Amino acid sequence: MNKQQPILFGVFLALLATAPVLNAQRQQPTEEQLSRILKRFPEADKDKDGKLSTEEVQEFVESRQRNRRPTAAAQPTKVGDPKLTETLAGMNARFKNVEVELIEWPAELHKKLGKMTKLALVTRPVEKIEGKLPLLINLHGGGQRWWNNSFQQQLVIAAQMEMKRGFDLAELAGKGLVVLDPNTAERWNPDSLDTMLDHVLETFPDIDKDRVYVMGYSAGGGATWRWINQSPDRFAAAAPCGFSGGSAEDDAKKLAKLPIWTMAGGDDGKNPAGVRKMVERLKAAGNGNVKHTEFEGADHRAGGRAVFGTAELVDWMLGFERPKTTE
């Protein structure tokens, strides 16, 4: 085996997310590891002898590198992308109450949105409703590995893993509201979100400015908490869910008048305890409209499905309007 093979094998594993190799640059791949690769990628066995040679491993790695798609940052999904169009059509085919559509932020606005992607999803009721509609903004979770996928890939993966978003909750609730699912390639930034909301309220005349709600799960729950701490007067209600509960140094007094419903999986590491402490701080600050739900035995993923399976959350939110200010 040549000297480059262990390095190539390490790249092979990282690229294809197969069985891990300890200290891949120093150790030869074992027969067991090669067997796992062969089982998962039988096409690498060019001579069909039932085992992988050094040359076959190298050729397959190089082939995968040549054909590998660019990362989302290098080539984001665009409006008109055939695969995205097909994915959206599949989503709408399973929805009865709502229709999901793409919006593209204007170029000048997008420059001010940090690393929020240029595309977002807006969900509206199929049945036409007269008058202004409330707006629910859902902030998704995720981290670097998630952000490295294109927008279209994220939607496909979410469906495969049964991860839910705002449009799923809108379909389940079947209420007359608009749901906005923006998308980001980095940690949500409250300043960028405020800029986005300014644009939405200016360009969507059918949205009721006094009935804007925000929610999020996991990293989206933390982002919801940060956003309402920065701009509490912009919302009629909020649901920061499935995260560590924010900082004890946050000034909960700013949120004393904002209705908040928190949720977490009961078996989600440190998150349920953190959320409970956050609820205690809110109540101690005088907030009389705080609800908390803990899903017994639910881990992080199951907790997310439970949150977006709680149609009552939408009914509860729609019962609140932003307080009228007097100057």
Secondary structure as GFF3:
##gff-version 3
##sequence-region A 1 327
A	DSSP	alpha_helix	5	16	.	.	.	ID=ss1
A	DSSP	alpha_helix	31	40	.	.	.	ID=ss2
A	DSSP	three_ten_helix	42	44	.	.	.	ID=ss3
A	DSSP	alpha_helix	54	67	.	.	.	ID=ss4
A	DSSP	alpha_helix	82	94	.	.	.	ID=ss5
A	DSSP	beta_strand	98	104	.	.	.	ID=ss6
A	DSSP	alpha_helix	107	110	.	.	.	ID=ss7
A	DSSP	beta_strand	119	125	.	.	.	ID=ss8
A	DSSP	beta_strand	133	139	.	.	.	ID=ss9
A	DSSP	alpha_helix	144	147	.	.	.	ID=ss10
A	DSSP	alpha_helix	151	160	.	.	.	ID=ss11
A	DSSP	alpha_helix	166	173	.	.	.	ID=ss12
A	DSSP	beta_strand	178	181	.	.	.	ID=ss13
A	DSSP	alpha_helix	190	203	.	.	.	ID=ss14
A	DSSP	beta_strand	207	217	.	.	.	ID=ss15
A	DSSP	alpha_helix	219	230	.	.	.	ID=ss16
A	DSSP	three_ten_helix	232	234	.	.	.	ID=ss17
A	DSSP	beta_strand	237	241	.	.	.	ID=ss18
A	DSSP	three_ten_helix	252	255	.	.	.	ID=ss19
A	DSSP	beta_strand	260	265	.	.	.	ID=ss20
A	DSSP	alpha_helix	271	284	.	.	.	ID=ss21
A	DSSP	beta_strand	290	295	.	.	.	ID=ss22
A	DSSP	alpha_helix	300	307	.	.	.	ID=ss23
A	DSSP	alpha_helix	312	318	.	.	.	ID=ss24
###
